[in-house]
Amino acid sequence: MCALDVREHEAQERKLRNGQLPDGAIPQLAKDIDPEETQEWLDALEYVIRKHGGERAVYLLERLKEKAFRSGVPWVSAATTPYINTIPPENEPEYPGDRALERRIKSIIRWNAMAMVVRANRVSSGIGGHISTFASAATLYEVGFNHFFRGKQGNHPPDFVYFQGHASPGIYARAFLEGRITEKQLENFRRELAEGGGLSSYPHPWLMPNFWEFPTVSMGLGPIMAIYQARFNQYLADRGILPEARESKVWCFLGDGECDEPETLGAITLAGRERLDNLIFVVNCNLQRLDGPVRGNGKIIQELEGAFRGAGWNVIKVIWGSDWDPLLAKDKDGLLVRRMNEVVDGQYQKYTVMPGSYIRKHFFGVDPRLEALVADLTDEQIRRLKRGGHDPIKVYAAYKAAVEHKGSPTVILAKTIKGYGLGEAGEGRNITHQQKKLNEEELRRFRDRFDIPIPEDKVAEAPFYRPPEDSPEIQYLKARRKALGGPVPSRRQPKVKLEPPKWEDFAEFFAGSEGREVSTTMAFVRLLARLMRDKNIGRYIVPIVPDESRTFGMEALFRQFGIYSHVGQLYEPVDSDTVLYYREAVDGQILEEGITEAGSMASFIAAGTAHSTHGINMIPFFIFYSMFGFQRIGDLIWAAGDMRCRGFLMGGTSGRTTLAGEGLQHQDGNSHLFALAYPTCQAYDPCYAYEMAVIVLDGIRRMYYEEEDIFYYITLMNENYEMPILPMGSTEGICKGMYRLSVRDLGPDRPCVDLMASGAILREALRAQEILDQKFAVSSRVFSVTSWKCLLEDAREVDRYNRLHPDSPSRVPYVQQVLEGSKGTVVAASDYVSAVPLTLARWIPGDYVVLGTDGFGRSEARRELRRFFEVDAENITLAALSSLAERGLYPKDRLSSAIRELGLDPDKPVPWKV
């Protein structure tokens, strides 16, 4: 090739990359300047394939690529294949089902799914719902339901299916035909509170505990949860807890637009690295998101293929339906494939809404040879050329290949049309995602297209349709589900309750540290190790850490319990000559997830929902920097609550002032505020080792013996101090959220204050008690608040009861019971924003002063930080004196001298403004 040709080709390549070539233009780079030589190379390749097979051909191509690279040819082969189906027609298996009957069932389900949304919006305009997502994915789901998805009632391990959230009407419509959902429930779609019961908008296990398993509509969470669920299934099998778990397939259905969420693709390398061949992604590539094309100027299927293939996945593309096979067979020169490759997704969407004459002119008409391929097809036949995701034959072939594939996860990229079947009401149009209503004519066309036996005078009502129980459709549908192990989705109940540990076996954690200074984190790690050795529950405990084991002092667990690895340890660790070396093992118990809080939370969810997915109780402990919990992965934590997840979130290095030196981004003063919003989260901020131990042991009892659908958030500190002995009679208060810890009574003639504090600041409150006693002759009571949230929820529940039962004796909130005898001045302080203790203001008697760590942190030592945020003992003391002075119980004119004596600066900046 001459220099001029090279420059011209490079210019064309740049234009192609920049999207500057007009629709239909074939770049010069793709033109063949020596067809005879090209044919010789192709003939040679064909000979190799015929004579020695595909592996030999791949080997030679790789050697050619290597030779080209070494010779200075700047060629890096793409991680994509041509824009055609991965499985050629000659390799497709015979379809095993009754296609006519299955199409009939699918059509009925389509109608009922559409009718649900339309009727719901007539009853309550604007209630929402989605028609178009399921319309595009109906074939993808129905092939799975009829031939692949295994239920929990069969002889084989069940599958785990993460349904795309917006497709929920279709899943409900199928369950209606199966007899699992009533017509009344369909009528009450998105109205769970209606008479007769209703259906939740999306998959929500909390609202439908006997139906849904996985909440997926928060985009991106389904994919990452599915990946870690597949890995957790391998974990259960490798540890011998549930050997059959590795046989379950994890199916995750998602949209192509959803792949823009970082969680969607963020963990796909883990799946490839761990060779999770029990995992199958099905990406519904309808090329359209809410506002317009997913990749108007590109090709989302090719982009995703490159991403997944590069991450080690097996990629199966289902792009074209069977109608295209004869055209591709006639395409001897590869012109059709080349044309398929160059048209961008935005243009493909245009073809969807245009007549066959437009497609003939603009797709095939760019080259006479392409035009000749469809010369014998009518415009209507061209318009009806099907996309692969709507062809059961193509979908079945892809699914069968996926379940039989070994050694890596599989992603199926299925091309569909959003709103398929809606016609001009929304098929393939930008508005289709928001489509909620159809007029009478649109309903009639929908009925006719899918041949639904609705009388003409009833069409406008959009009635539901279910064939008689003895009809071929219902009998076939039920027979297929029975053969595959029963209904999907469904939830299990645990087969065996776990016996809670005996408290006497953990006496060391109640006995204090006997003069040694330790942190609650150190005490927790000891407790965790002790729990893991417990004969009743030890093997069911799942420690999860995002690459912070050494930060939390957990390296001692490496050797004793091992870090889980499906392949074991294929190397000699650099610290193998030490006692606490890094040990990976196939049966390792610790999940060391690397630097990913999202991935670690997904593992927590997989373990914490094993009671419903596998019917066994697992006890996850996820230990993390508390700042990177609710603030960073709150969406996943919310999903955990929805899924009725059980387990312990342990927020290490918690509080705004305990993590010296790390600064603004790491110091957590927010997590207990965020935790207030999570209904099933039991949030605790203990100061002492005995408090932490009591909370954990009681949590195990509640979750795994009483089987409460709750999970715990417990904050831990890295500050070392001597741990006292468990006070007599305090365990109930520790669990309920508050107990009296210390009293300094100077007599009835002295003013008295109550000091409430939690976590890191409790010891500051005790020091303030000393100052009040020794310097200002003020009596005080100090209360350890282990849970502000528990106190709040109890108080609100009592208020609600009293409001609804005016004729019954009034109940008293627990916080008021504990504060009985208060003299009217209460100071509350914590290492979190002041809004946390302020939630109790309504139930605190007298004057209530709150101190908190509002604002951005600093890289200082603890003492300086607590002075800066005004939560140290001196500021607590001043708050108490000021409140007493306001009430006339302390001389106001002595406050200025008290401020000087306490060493406080009255002119320092407001901490939450600097």
Secondary structure, 3 states (H helix, E strand, C coil): CCHHHHHHHHHHHHHHHCCCCCCCCCCHHHCCCCHHHHHHHHHHHHHHHHHHCHHHHHHHHHHHHHHHHHCCCCCCCCCCCCCCCCCCHHHCCCCCCCHHHHHHHHHHHHHHHHHHHHHHHHHCCCCCCCCHHHHHHHHHHHHHHHHCCCCCCCCCCCCEEECCHHHHHHHHHHHHHHCCCCHHHHHCECCCCCCCCCECCCCCCCCCCCCCCCCCCCCCHHHHHHHHHHHHHHHHHHCCCCHHHHHCCEEEEEECHHHHCHHHHCCHHHHHHCCCCCEEEEEEECCECCCCECCCCCCHHHHHHHHHHHCCCEEEEECECHHHHHHHHHCCCCHHHHHHHHCCHHHHHHHHHCCHHHHHHHHHCCCHHHHHHCCCCCHHHHHCCCEHHHCHHHHHHHHHHHHHCCCCCEEEEEECCCCCCCHHHCCCCCCHHHCCCCCHHHHHHHHHHHCCCCCHHHHHHCCCCCCCCCCHHHHHHHHHHHHCCCCCCCCCCCCCCCCCCCHHHHHHHCCCCCCCEECHHHHHHHHHHHHHCCCCCHHHEEEEECCCCCCCCCCHHHHHHCEECCCCCCCCCCCCCCCCCCCEECCCCEEECCCCHHHHHHHHHHHHCHHHHCCCCCEEEEEEEHHHCHHHHHHHHHHHHHCCCCCEEEEECCCCCCCCCCCCCCCCCCHHHHHCCCCCEEEECCCCHHHHHHHHHHHHHHHHCCCCCCEEEEECCCCCEECCCCCCCCHHHHHHCEEEEEEECCCCCCCEEEEEECHHHHHHHHHHHHHHHHHHCCEEEEEEECCHHHHHHHHHHHHHHHHHCCCCCCCCCHHHHHCCCCCCEEEEECCCCCHHHHCCHHHCCCEEEEECCCCCCCCCCHHHHHHHHCCCHHHHHHHHHHHHHHCCCCCHHHHHHHHHHHCCCCCCCCHHHC
